[in-house]
């Protein structure tokens, strides 16, 4: 999120909540008017064309404002299926007109702020909750009422959205004297019943994106969701190929308990994946202790090569940091637990669906992938954690050191191999 010096309306969120993006400000042109019935018709017809939740919500709020709604604050909360997230939320208030989209981490569910929030009550009971924020009893029951009262809110309503996920909730608040009129509550309740159908559709799409992204990688997941699901469907692309594996995996597997080995593998893959993702790479698969990733050549091979090298150096540094924190065991010589062999090679690959009719894998294949795998075997022989082929090393100026030409199994021509100078 932008810093306070450049952010026109800075907002703060708990550590377990991360900012994604912002839309707005939402404003209604002078003289424009709408009715709640027309908003209902929009939800039944044109609204289904909206592909992004934040865009749909912004348009709904805009139409509510045009219908002279007294809502001054609105939040939407949806649950999701994700290894690290509890869900997503959108927060809008009339004071600045902006709508923020945020991710809600799993840790939020265990926090006191959530346990003492109306959202938790709704998830458990499915009941609608209405409170007057400035009442001491409401503030004692739900501490968020203190914040709402300080912002001038006079009425607060949290409404469960009908659907398969009981975590989908919308909340509204107003500064109007006397709170919401009952007629407006009735009209908004009807709107939200229709809106709930759109929320469920977007929620299921988000779950599909998250699940596919976690198992396929987000680039591959996007292609699958766009319809590239037939066997053989894909594209020929140029990319820097990343192949890595964990050193001494077999030896550690023999001496460590499975639970301890799992701790090591997760720490290893977390270091690898976070470094690759931070530099624009796409993780395609884990094979035992190995990992395959690509850095697509979108601007030029030089940029992709430098990004891949930066990711490799960061991954090695992250492994060194992990070794200082993990206390399970060490090998006979007392060396660091986690070390990787990483190879970078650049070439043409096929990126698409491969496999049997009923069991497909979205991955990359090609001679360049095979060559990268063959070079990876040299990391142990040469004794370097990072090796590159000439296709990558030529973009590194003086940072690359030639380590000779090597005959690779299954590759006819000898291949020049490089490491990092120094």
Secondary structure, 3 states (H helix, E strand, C coil): CCCCCCCCCCCCCCCCEEEEEEECCCCCCCCCCCCHHHHHHHHHCHHHHCCCHHHHHHHHHHHHHHCCCCCCEEEEEEECCCCCEEEEEEEEECCCCCEEEEEEEHHHHHCHHHHCCHHHHHHHHCCCEEECCCCHHHHHHCCHHHHHHHCCCCEEEEEECCCCCCCCEEEEEECCCCCCCHHHHHHHHHHHHHHHHHHHHHHHHHHHHHHHHHHHCHHHHHHHHCCCCCCCCEEEEEEEEEEEEECCHHHHHHHCCHHHHHHHHHHHHHHHHHHHHHCCCEEEEEECCEEEEEEECCCCHHHHHHHHHHHHHHHHHHHHHHHHHCCCCCCCCCCCCCCEEEEEEEEEEEEEEEEECCEEEEEEECHHHHHHHHHHCHHHHHCCCEEEEHHHHCCCHHHEEEEEEECCCCCCCCEEEEEECC
